Amino acid sequence: MKPSLSAYFDFRQKIEGRVDREKKRPQALAVMLRITRLSAVLLSTCLLIGASATASDDFETVPDRSPGDLLPATLVSGTNFHVVDPVHGDGLMYPFVLESHFGKFDAYGRLALALRVREVAALTELAKKSDIEIVAGGVGRGVESEVKTAVGVVKNPVQTVVGIPKGIAHLFGGYSARARETTADINNSSNSSQSGGNAGRNDVKKGEDAAKRYAARYLGITGAERGWYKRLGVDPYTDNATLRDAIHKAAKMEAVGSFGMKFAGLPAIPGIAIAQRTVDAIYNEDPAAVRERNRKTLAGYGLSAKEIEIWLNNPILSPTRQVLLMSAAQSLAGVEGRGELFRHSLDLKSAPEAQVYLRSAGLLVLAHGSHPLSALIPGVRLPAAQLADGHLVVCGAFEAVYWTEGVAKAEEALRASLPPQPAGAGRELWLAGTISDRARSELRDRGWELHEVAEPAGEAVAQ
């Protein structure tokens, strides 16, 4: 029989009673009491350790990997950069840290890393063929690294446990409550505006401020600067401050005839296999003109005036990301409720979250090509749709899935956000990378039909 804490307390009472009766042996009894107290502590500790071990056995631990195991050689290291080793997974993706001559950069997944490597190559070209002084953080000034989230993991690779980022976990929940709040805000704003109340004026002021911030961040990029981004093959609306400053100065120098740089342009932005008209919208069109066209398109998809302004002014949705999401919606021609693709993205709050969402929308386009979708599903943050028979399709562009505790909770939240289905209707989960045997088994046990769109680990990722 296993010892219990209640048995210990009974034993302790007997001993203390003997202390009162046998005053002649206090020292020996004191030693006995100390031993029983220590035994109880050890018993409790063993019980807790045993429970913890049992709980941990229910989930996988994501193995640390070397960059060479996960990436083609062109992304592991090159001129002026290398990827930090080891790489720590979070159960869904491998967040990389890129160390370069121009600073450190986070990259959530392989595609984000390919974009960062392209940006380092662009900075290398600018530094090599001009007299622009490029240092970490910007032109002519040294500041802290761009890395914010992963730097602690790099400094403490053993002690730090990587979990799913808050923004990514947020994608697995429903947004019906948020939708109700937005509707209430719209109604309140309308009522207050009609009555001349302060609430309506405050709402207008907030919208104006958001539009000004967005314009200051993105709409001031000149046509000459966009030309440089196109030549270098990088996103003109990148969050890489060092690259933005360098190209701004290069365009100014070129305008006064003091910059005679000539070189072959880098390849196109990796991961954007889209129509030429979409590429032209990113590089050649004034973003203000694209913005006005998007406003009309969103109204055609059924979004309210307030929803449109929230979407257009979300700083995470750069003009490039907005154009790409518009392209995905156009590729879903014939599918009802395409406005949900934009409603789902109203409250994206981080670059990794937006990146995963955009690539997940791309998976939805692939699913539509596999078997025509009927309508997008409201109330689910990840891109999701249903077939005419009620069969559900959910897309998550996750590259390295393991059955961790965080992933198990995320899957449970996702299932809870889905609508009821007709009897016999199934549901599919589309992923964009590898999945462990354990995760595959657990997901199938929970009723998911898996579609694993494994991307090649070679040059295709970089190109």
Secondary structure, 3 states (H helix, E strand, C coil): CCCCHHHHHHHHHHHHHHHHHCCCCHHHHHHHHHHHHHHHHHHHHHHHHHHHHHHHCCCCCCCCECHHHHCCHHHHEECCEEECCCECCCCCCCEEEEEECCEEEEEECHHHHHHHHHHHHHHHHHHHCCCCCEECCEECCCCCCCCCCCHHHHHCCCCCCCCCCHHHHHCCCECHHHHHHHHHHHHHHHHHHHHCCHHHHHHHHHHHHHHHHHHHHHHCCCHHHHHHHHHHCCCCCCCCHHHHHHHHHHHHHHHCCCCCCCCCCCCCCCCCCCCHHHHHHHHCCCHHHHHHHHHHHHHHCCCCHHHHHHHHCCCCCCHHHHHHHHHHHHHCCCCECCCHHHHCCCCCCCHHHHHHHHHHHHHHHHHHHHCCCCEECCCECCCEEECCCCCEEEEECCCEECCCHHHHHHHHHHHHHCCCCCCCCCEEEEECCEECHHHHHHHHHCCEEEEECCCCCCHHHHC
